[in-house]
């Protein structure tokens, strides 16, 4: 379990996260939704230890970051590292054996090619493959479906279900509501740095309707399309 207590984060005078209290239990998938700038990525970066913050973040391990797989919206790669070398690097950091990388290359990536030359979707699939091979206990997937082809999205959905079956804790952000509905046990709505609603699976369709009404409203009519 990951426990977050009274978490706050400022960027200068900008109060990005405001007294967040939340628990992420083992064997569950949690969706984090909110408009751009609501604080989703900042929350994930705090959990991963990439940002300083006030408050507490704890887990069942002394060093959470050593058991956490983080998939960023835009993964970073060194300019002269192949896909294969990137997987070796991340697995070596966890002292994990990669096994037969070619056999485990389920996204059919060109592993001998420099990762920096990959397309956006290929980079995301490479980063995901590497953190999966690390055998982490916790996973943060920040927009895992964006920029990825539909066949891979289906595969990623099934991967998330498998992680849940293995008792992992998974946190996902996505602007594609159907992907959250297909994978999550709970969805938490973040607005202006505060969690304002928690919704369970039986009420996902209601939440989607509410979000659509808030987002769309009468804006299309205001556009005056002809």
C-alpha positions in Angstrom: 0.0 0.0 0.0 1.0 3.6 -0.6 -0.2 6.1 2.0 -0.3 9.8 1.3 -0.9 12.2 4.1 -1.4 16.0 4.0 0.7 16.2 0.8 1.2 19.8 -0.5 3.4 21.1 -3.3 4.3 24.6 -4.4 6.0 25.8 -7.5 7.0 29.3 -6.2 3.7 30.8 -5.1 1.7 28.4 -7.2 0.0 25.9 -4.8 -0.2 22.9 -7.1 -1.2 20.1 -4.6 -3.3 21.0 -1.6 -3.4 18.8 1.5 -3.8 15.5 -0.4 -4.8 12.5 1.6 -5.1 9.2 -0.2 -4.3 5.5 0.0 -3.5 3.2 -2.9 -4.1 -0.4 -1.9 -2.4 -3.6 -3.1 -4.0 -5.4 -6.0 -6.1 -2.4 -7.2 -6.0 -0.1 -10.2 -6.6 3.6 -9.5 -7.5 6.2 -12.1 -6.6 9.8 -11.6 -8.5 12.3 -13.8 -8.6 16.0 -14.0 -8.1 18.9 -16.5 -4.6 19.9 -17.7 -2.8 21.6 -14.9 -4.9 20.0 -12.1 -1.8 18.4 -10.6 -1.9 14.8 -11.8 1.7 14.6 -13.1 3.0 16.6 -10.1 1.4 14.0 -7.7 3.0 11.2 -9.6 6.4 12.9 -9.5 6.1 13.4 -5.8 5.2 9.7 -5.2 8.2 8.7 -7.4 10.6 10.9 -5.4 11.3 13.3 -8.2 9.9 16.4 -6.4 10.2 17.9 -3.0 7.0 18.3 -1.1 5.5 18.8 2.4 3.5 16.0 4.0 4.1 12.3 4.1 4.3 9.5 1.5 4.9 6.0 2.8 4.7 2.4 1.6 5.3 -1.2 2.7 9.0 -0.7 1.8 11.7 1.6 3.2 12.5 3.1 -0.2 9.4 3.3 -2.3 11.3 4.4 -5.4 13.2 1.1 -5.5 9.9 -0.8 -6.0 8.1 1.7 -8.3 7.9 1.6 -12.1 7.2 5.1 -13.5 6.0 5.6 -17.0 6.1 9.3 -17.8 3.9 10.9 -20.4 7.1 11.7 -22.4 9.8 9.1 -21.4 13.4 10.3 -21.5 16.2 8.4 -23.4 19.9 9.1 -23.7 20.7 10.0 -27.3 23.1 7.0 -28.0 21.3 4.1 -26.3 19.5 1.3 -28.2 16.2 -0.1 -27.1 18.0 -3.2 -25.9 20.5 -1.3 -23.9 17.8 0.8 -22.3 16.1 -2.4 -21.0 19.4 -3.7 -19.8 20.1 -0.5 -18.0 16.7 -0.4 -16.1 16.8 -4.1 -15.2 20.4 -3.8 -14.0 19.3 -1.0 -11.7 16.9 -3.4 -10.0 19.4 -6.4 -10.2 16.9 -8.2 -12.4 17.7 -10.7 -15.1 16.2 -9.7 -18.4 15.9 -13.3 -19.7 15.4 -13.6 -23.4 14.7 -9.9 -24.4 13.7 -10.8 -27.9 11.1 -13.3 -26.6 9.7 -10.8 -24.2 9.6 -8.0 -26.8 5.8 -8.2 -27.1 5.5 -4.8 -28.9 7.9 -5.9 -31.7 10.2 -3.0 -31.1 13.4 -2.5 -33.1 15.6 -3.1 -30.1 18.9 -2.6 -31.9 17.9 0.8 -33.0 18.6 4.0 -31.0 15.6 4.7 -28.8 15.9 8.4 -29.6 14.9 7.6 -33.1 11.7 5.8 -32.1 8.3 7.3 -32.7 6.3 8.7 -29.7 4.3 5.5 -29.3 7.4 3.3 -29.7 9.2 5.2 -27.0 6.2 4.7 -24.6 6.1 1.0 -25.3 9.8 0.6 -24.8 9.7 2.5 -21.4 6.7 0.3 -20.4 8.4 -2.9 -21.3 11.5 -1.9 -19.3 9.6 -1.1 -16.1 7.5 -4.3 -16.4 10.8 -6.4 -16.7 11.9 -4.7 -13.4 9.2 -6.7 -11.6 8.1 -3.6 -9.6 5.4 -3.8 -6.9 3.9 -0.4 -7.8 3.3 1.2 -11.1 2.5 4.7 -12.1 1.3 5.0 -15.7 0.9 8.7 -16.8 -1.1 8.7 -20.0 -0.1 5.2 -21.1 -2.5 5.1 -24.0 -1.7 8.5 -25.6 0.2 8.2 -28.9 -0.1 4.4 -29.0 -1.7 2.4 -31.8 -5.0 0.7 -31.1 -3.6 -2.8 -31.1 -1.0 -1.8 -28.4 -3.7 -0.1 -26.4 -5.6 -3.4 -26.2 -2.4 -5.1 -25.1 -1.7 -2.4 -22.5 -5.2 -2.8 -21.1 -4.6 -6.6 -20.6 -1.2 -5.9 -19.1 -2.9 -3.7 -16.4 -5.4 -6.5 -15.7 -2.5 -8.9 -15.3 -0.7 -6.6 -12.9 -3.8 -6.4 -10.8 -4.1 -10.2 -10.8 -0.5 -10.4 -9.5 -1.4 -8.1 -6.6 0.4 -5.0 -7.9 -0.7 -1.5 -7.2 -1.3 0.5 -10.3 -2.0 4.3 -10.7 -3.1 5.6 -14.1 -3.9 9.0 -15.6 -5.7 9.2 -18.9 -7.9 11.6 -20.8 -9.5 8.7 -22.6 -12.3 7.7 -20.2 -13.0 4.4 -21.8 -9.5 3.1 -20.9 -10.0 4.0 -17.3 -13.5 2.4 -17.3 -11.9 -0.8 -18.7 -9.1 -1.0 -16.2 -9.8 0.8 -12.9 -11.4 -0.2 -9.6 -11.6 3.4 -8.5 -11.4 6.8 -10.2 -10.4 9.9 -8.2 -11.2 13.3 -9.6 -8.5 16.0 -9.1 -9.4 19.7 -9.5 -7.0 22.6 -8.8 -4.8 20.4 -6.7 -7.5 18.8 -4.5 -9.3 15.5 -4.8 -13.0 16.3 -4.9 -14.6 13.0 -5.7 -14.0 9.2 -5.5 -16.0 7.0 -7.7 -16.3 3.2 -7.8 -16.8 1.0 -10.9 -20.6 0.9 -10.6 -20.8 4.7 -10.9 -18.2 5.2 -13.7 -20.8 5.8 -16.4 -22.4 8.5 -14.2 -19.0 10.2 -13.7 -18.4 10.1 -17.4 -21.7 11.9 -18.1 -21.0 14.5 -15.4 -17.5 15.2 -16.8 -18.9 15.5 -20.3 -21.5 18.0 -19.2 -18.9 20.0 -17.4 -16.4 19.9 -20.3 -18.7 20.3 -23.3 -21.8 22.1 -21.9 -23.0 24.5 -24.6 -19.5 25.3 -25.9 -20.1 23.7 -29.3 -23.1 26.0 -29.9 -21.0 29.0 -28.9 -18.5 28.1 -31.6 -21.2 28.8 -34.2 -20.1 26.1 -36.7 -21.6 26.4 -40.2 
